[in-house]
Amino acid sequence: MAALRLDGHDLGRLLACSGLKRSTYYYALSHPATPTRPELRSAVAEIFSRTPNGCGHRQVAMCLRAELGARIADKTVLKMMREMGIRCGIRRETDYHRYNSYKGVVGETFENVIGRDFSADAPWQKMGTDVTEFKQPWGKAYFAPVYDFGSKEIVAWSTSTSPDMAQQVELLDLLMAKMPEGATPVLHSDMGWQYQHEAWTRRLKKAEITQSMSRKGNCLDNGATEQVFGHIKDTDNGNRAIDEGYRRKCA
């Protein structure tokens, strides 16, 4: 618009054509855009160039704080990177690529006995299970634990390169070997195909374990177990433990 004004065009007509308010136009003139944190731009470019595909704004921000002692928020770094025209080339994971065990109703389903009440007075009363995917340098690992809501312990777990029924059978073998005599816990899961499978439901009934299932598409119904996955994935030690556990299993 400033260039058109230099050509002699009337400001009122330009504002009318553009739909821009006069106050907005003069505010923009008096407050010209300035680069965000220009003193850190060279450092941002250097950190970004350390990897072939670049790195995301969170990693850049972490390096700025750790290496330079900069006081800067993640979103500020994101704004800087957008202004500089740099963007991480690593493709974001989409829902289509994430592991999902739900295949519809393919077996027997159960009501939500737990009802999001994850409190327990003692061990072996309420438990949860699920399967999650870990990406490792050599491929993908699938981790299936049984988490005790009372003791806050993972009482049984299995790792595998395939989230198949063999993994669930191994998990149940380990669980049954540890379950105290006389215990009749509730075992909660989502509606994954594994937990609807006859081999799973029959085994739980025989052991007098009450089966409970989340509602379809509602991860909060199994929030206690999902929280465990979150804590494991947030730490490098957790990822290493999955890797080492699978390597020991294969040895």
N, C-alpha and C positions, 0 to 999 in steps of 0.2 A: 504494500500500500504506500509506503514511503517513496518507493521508486515511481509509482504512478503520480504521486503528488508533485514530484520533481518535473514530470512531463506536463504539468499544468492542469491536471484533473482536479475538480472541486472535491473537497474532503467530504462535504455532506452527501454528495451523490455516491462517493466510494463507500461510505458507511452504510448507506441505504442498500447498495448492491450486495455488500458482504454480510449484512445483518449484524455488524459489529457496533457495540455501543460506543459513543464518543468518549465516555469515562474510561472504558477499557482500553481504547486506543491510546489515550494520553498516559494512562498508567503504564502501559507497555513501553512507551517512549521514555518515561522517567525511571523505569526499572528495567534496564536492559538485562538480558539473560547472561549470567556469569557461570563459568565452569564450577562444578562441585569439587571442593577440596583439591585445587590444582597442585598443591605441594606434594600430594600422594600419587599423582598420576603416573609418574615414571616407575614408582614401586609397584603399582597395580599392573602395569604392562610387563614388568620383569617377572612378577609372580605368575601371571597368566601364561607366560611363554615357557615356563619350566616343563610343561608336559605337552606332548604332540597335539592333543585335542584341546588344550587350554584347561581351565578349571572353573568351577562355579563361583558365584559371588560369596558364598559362605566360606569356602576354603580360602579365597583371597582375603576376606576380612579376618579370618583366624590368623593368617600369616602376618598381616599388618599389625595386629595386636600383639602377637607373640614376638615378632622380630624387631618391630619399630616402636612398640609400646604405644601405638596410635589408639586414641579413643574414638572409635567409629562404629556405627551400627551396620549390621548386614545389609539393610535396605539402602543405606547411603552408598555402600560399595556397589550395589546393584544399579543404582542411579548413575554412578560414575561410569560403570562399564557400558551402560546404554549410551551415555553421552560420547564415550570414546569409540563406540561402534564395535566392541569386542563381545563375543558371546561364546559360551562353552559349546563345543561341537559334539559333546556326548549326548546321544539321544535319550530323552526321558523315557522311563518305563511307563507303559500304558496298562490299563486294566486288562487289555486283551492278552498281554504277555505275562501278567502275574498268575501265579499258581492258584487255582480255584478248584476245590474238591467237589463242589456242588454240581450234580448231574441230573437234578430233578428227583422225583420220587421213584427210586429204583428198587426199594426194598421196604422194610418196616420202619416207620417213623414213630416218635414218642413225644409226649407232651413235655413242656418246659417245667420240670419239677423244681428246679433251683429258683426260677423266677428272679434272677439277679441278686438273690440273697447269698452272697459268697462267704458269709461268716460261719464259723464252725467252732464248737467248744473244745474239740479234741481232734487228733489225727484220725484218718480213715473214716470220716463221716461224709464229707463232700469233696469231690475231686473234679478236675477238668482235664480235657485233652483236646488236641488239635494237631495239625500238621502245618509247618511253615518251611519256606524255601530259603536257603542260604547260597549265595554265589561265592564260589571258591576259585582259586587260580586254575584248578584242574577241571572245573565244571560246576554242576549244581548238587547240593546236598539237601536232603529233606529230613527235618528234625521232628520227631513225634514224641512228646513227653506226656506223662500223667502228673499233674500238679495237685498237691494236697492243699486245700484251702485252709485247713486247720494248722498244720505244721509249717506251712509256707515252703515246702520242700518238693523237689521233683523226685518222686519215689521210683519212677521207672521211665526209661527213655530209649529210643531207637533212632539211629541215623541210617540213611540209605540214599543211593543215587536215583531211586525210583520210588514215588509215593504209592506203592502197591499194597496188596493185601498181605503179602509176605512180611512187610514191615509191621503191619498191625498185629499179625500173629506173634511176631517176636516181642512186640511191646506187651501184649497180654501175657505171654509166657513169663516175662520179667515181673509184671505186676502181680500175677498169681503167686509167684514164688516168694514175694515179699509180704503179701497180705496176711495179717494176723488171723488166727483161727477165731471164728465167730464174728468177724467184721462184716458189715453189710452196707457199704458206702453207696452214695449216689455218684454216678460218673456222668458228667455233663460234657456235651460236645456240640458241634454245629450239625447241620443236616448233610454233611459230606457222604459220598457214596459208601465210604469204608464203614461208617457207623450205622448204615442201613443194611449192610451185608449180613447174610444169614450166619456166616462164620463168627461175626462179631457179636450179634445179638444173642445167638444161642450160647456162646461162651459166657457172656455176662449173666444171663438167666441162670445158667447152671451154677455159677459162683454166688448167686443171690446178690448181685450188684444191680441196683436200680438204674436204669438208663434214662437220661434226661437230654433233651435237644433244644437248641436255640430256635427261635422263629426264623423263617426264611429271610435271608438278606439282612439280618440284624446282628452285627458283630458285638454290640454292647451286651447281649445276652450271655456271651462267653468272655466278658471283659477281664476277668481275673487271669485267665490263661493268655489272652492277647497281651495283657500288660507284661507278663513274663517274657514273651517274645520281644516286646519293645525294649525291655531292659537288656536282653542278651544282644540284640542287634545294635544297640547304642554303644557297645563297648568292643574294642579290638580283642580283649580277652575272651569275650563270648564267642566271637567268630573263630578265634583260634581254637577254642575248646571243641567246637563242632568239627573243625578240620582234623584235630588230633584224635578225637573220638572215632571218627570214621576211619582214619588211617590205622588205629589200633584194631578196629574191628576187622579190617581187611588183612592185617598182618598174620 
